[in-house]
Amino acid sequence: TIFDRNSSFYKGSESNTKLVYINLIFDIYEYYRQSLKSSIVHNMTYDQAKKICKRKFDEASKTVQKMKVQTSSGENLQYLMNWNNKMKSKMDIDNYSVITNANN
């Protein structure tokens, strides 16, 4: 995941659901980064590794876009919880519980 402090920003409310939404975006990219790491092997050429990197980044971006649409950018709590549970099953991270417990 790349964080460019010159172009990365968030405007809006800082509600628990928005924080879950933002964390899910990072988690999706992290999931694909971990998948990429296990896909690259020592004897690959630079071009082979570059192709895998591009494919994984494109897959991650499509997944994030799908999540954005389904959750209405984090506004639809039902779909947000569905995505929270998907990522919980893949990465054992429950963003909703972590955020709501931290803010109580």
N, C-alpha and C positions, 0 to 999 in steps of 0.2 A: 504494500500500500504506500502510495506516495502522498505526502502532505506538503503542499506548496503554500507556505504562509502568505505569499503574495497574491494567490488567486483562490485559495480555499476560504470559504466563509459560510456562515449560517445566519440568516436573518429570520426572526420569528420568535414565537413563544418558547420558553424553556420548560415546557410541560414534560411530565414523565413519559408520555407516549412519544413525543418528539425526540427525547433522548434515546429511547428504545430504538426508534426508527434510524437515527444517526448511527448508533452502535451496530445495528444490523447491517448497514451498508459497509462499515469497516469489517465486520465479521465475514461477510460474503467474500470480500476481496482477500481477506486472510485465509479463508478456506481454500480458495483457488491458488493462493501463493503456496500453501502447504502442498497442494496437489502438484503444482509445478515443480517444487523442490524434489519430490519423489519421482518425477518424470524425467528429470535430467540426469544422465549418467556420465561417468568420467570420460568415456571414449567418444562422446558426441562431438561433432564439429560445431563451430560457432554458428553457422547457418542453421543447423538442425536445432540447436538450443534456442536460437532467435525465433524460429517458426513456432516452437512449442510455447515460448513466452507470449508471443502474439496471440496464439490460439487461446491460451488460458486467460489472458487479459480480456479478450473479446467475449469469452464465455462468462467471465465474472461480470463484465459490463452489461451483458444481456440479462443476466440473472438479477442484477441490481435494478435495471430498467423494468423488468417484469414485477419485481417487488414494489417499486415505486408506483406503477400503474395499479396493481391490485390493492395496495393499501391507501391509494389516493394521497401519496406522499406522506404517509403516516397518520392520516386522519381517520381511516377505517380501522377501528380497534380490533374487530373480528379477524380481518385479514392480517393485521399486524401481529396478533397473537399466533396465527397460523405460521407466519414466517418466523416468529420467535421460537416456536416449537420445532420447526424444521432445522434451524440453526442449533438449537439445543441438542437435537438428536445427532447432528453431524460433528459438533465441536464441544458438546457438554458445557455450553454457556447459556444461562438463562438470563438474558438481558433484563427482562421485565422484573424478575425477582430481585436481581442485583440493584437495579435503579430504584424500585419502589421501597426496598428495605433501606437503602442508603439515604433516602429522603424522608424517612419516618423518624 
